[in-house]
Amino acid sequence: MKILVTGAAGFIGGNLLAKLKETGISSIGIDSFTNYYSPDMKEKRVNQLGISEIVKTVDIGNEDELRRVFKEFKPTHVVHLAAQGGVRASKVDPKPYLLSNQVGFLNTLLISEEMGVEKFIYASSSSVYGEGVKTPFKESDQISAPKSLYALSKLSNELIAKHFPVKSTERIGLRLFTVYGPWGRPDMAIYRLLASSLLNTNFELSAGQDLKRDFTFVDDVSKVVLDISSSSDKDLSSNIFNVAGGKPYTIKELLKTMEDLGIHIKVNQKPQDELDLNLTHASTDKIQKFGISVPETTLKSGIEQTWSWINSQSKNDISKWLASSV
Ligand SMILES: NC(=O)c1ccc[n+]([C@@H]2O[C@H](COP(=O)([O-])OP(=O)(O)OC[C@H]3O[C@@H](n4cnc5c(N)ncnc54)[C@H](O)[C@@H]3O)[C@@H](O)[C@H]2O)c1
C-alpha cells in the first residue's frame, strides 16, 4: 500500500500523515500552503509532526504538476483532504471554493483513475445535511439544501465521485463532523476558545449556547482512514460514511467541560451566524455495520490533549495564528 495524502500540511492531513509514517506505511503528502489561515502554522505543523521531508508543495489546481507527483510516487491509495475550509468565509470569498474544492477535486480524481489508483478516499462534511433533516443524520437521508457555498462544494464532490466514470478507482466519501485536536484550525471554535483562555482575552461567541455539535477527535479520523485503506471489503466502494461518535454536545456543555478542566473562558455572547447549522448529530449505524472504528475519544480527553498541545506552543504563535484566520 502506498498512500498519497492531499492537504497534508493541514490539520487533519498533517495528523494523518504523521500516523501513517509512524505505522510504517509508505506515504507522501502534497499541499499548496494556502493563506486561508497562517501558512507559518502549516510550516510549523509539518516540522513538529516530523513530516516535512515527505510533504511537497503542489497545487491540486495545477493538473500537470499533480500528474508529475502521481507518476513519481505511484500511489495505490489517495486520501483527498485538500480544500478551502470554512462555512462563513465562503460567503466573503467564494473563488477558492470553486477552484480548489471543485476543479482541484476533479483533477485529483481524474489523475487517480488515469494512474490506476485502487482507492480514493475523500473528505466531505456534515454541513451537506443542511437544516431540516431529522436527527441522527443518516447517510441515506435525502439532502437538497446546503446552507453555504462550502457545503455545496462538498455535496458536489459526492456527486462528482458518484457520476465520474469508474475504471478502476473505488471512491469512498467521509462526512466529517467538527474535527478538533492538537494542531487544530485557528478558524474553528475549539482552537479559538482554548487560545482565548491561554491569552486571557474575551471570546466572541457568535453561536447560541444551545447549538449542538458532534465533535470528533482528529486521531479517530486517522483510525477510520486506516481501517478503510487497509480493508479488503469490496462493498466499501462508492459508499459515503458519517465520521463522528454520534454523541453531540451543546456549546454550553463544551464550555462546562473546559471549565471542569480548569480552562476558564470569558465569553462575549454575539448573535448566531445564520450559516451555522443548529445541530449536527451523526448516526453511526453504517460505519459500525462495515466494521470501521467508531470515533470514541471522549470530549474531556480530546480537550485535555488539545489543551496540552496549545500549551506546548509559544503564546506569540498561538496569538499570531489566531489573528491570521476569520
Ligand atoms: N476540520 C473539520 O472539522 C472538517 C469537517 C468537515 C470536513 N472537513 C474537510 O476535511 C479536509 C481537511 O480539513 P482540515 O480541517 O484539515 O483543513 P485545513 O485547512 O487545515 O487543511 C486543508 C489543506 O488543504 C490545503 N489546500 C487548499 N487548497 C489547496 C490546493 N488548491 N492545492 C493543494 N492544497 C490545498 C491547504 O493549504 C490546507 O493545508 C477538508 O477537505 C475539509 O473541508 C474538515
The ligand as an ORCA input file, in Angstrom:
! r2SCAN-3c Opt
* xyz 0 1
  N     -11.874     20.171     10.348
  C     -13.159     19.839     10.252
  O     -13.922     19.917     11.213
  C     -13.733     19.338      8.947
  C     -15.088     18.996      8.916
  C     -15.635     18.542      7.724
  C     -14.855     18.400      6.605
  N     -13.543     18.753      6.659
  C     -12.746     18.592      5.426
  O     -11.577     17.856      5.727
  C     -10.496     18.288      4.905
  C      -9.316     18.711      5.768
  O      -9.741     19.758      6.623
  P      -8.784     20.451      7.682
  O      -9.630     20.794      8.843
  O      -7.556     19.660      7.866
  O      -8.479     21.815      6.920
  P      -7.093     22.563      6.649
  O      -7.466     23.873      6.056
  O      -6.268     22.593      7.887
  O      -6.405     21.637      5.584
  C      -6.659     21.704      4.194
  C      -5.324     21.859      3.483
  O      -5.570     21.876      2.078
  C      -4.624     22.760      1.508
  N      -5.136     23.229      0.196
  C      -6.200     24.044     -0.042
  N      -6.319     24.280     -1.354
  C      -5.308     23.579     -1.968
  C      -4.900     23.422     -3.318
  N      -5.529     24.042     -4.324
  N      -3.831     22.618     -3.571
  C      -3.186     21.985     -2.571
  N      -3.513     22.127     -1.259
  C      -4.564     22.903     -0.973
  C      -4.489     23.900      2.492
  O      -3.260     24.600      2.355
  C      -4.604     23.173      3.822
  O      -3.325     22.920      4.374
  C     -11.065     19.412      4.041
  O     -11.489     18.856      2.823
  C     -12.259     19.898      4.832
  O     -13.225     20.513      4.008
  C     -12.959     19.219      7.797
*
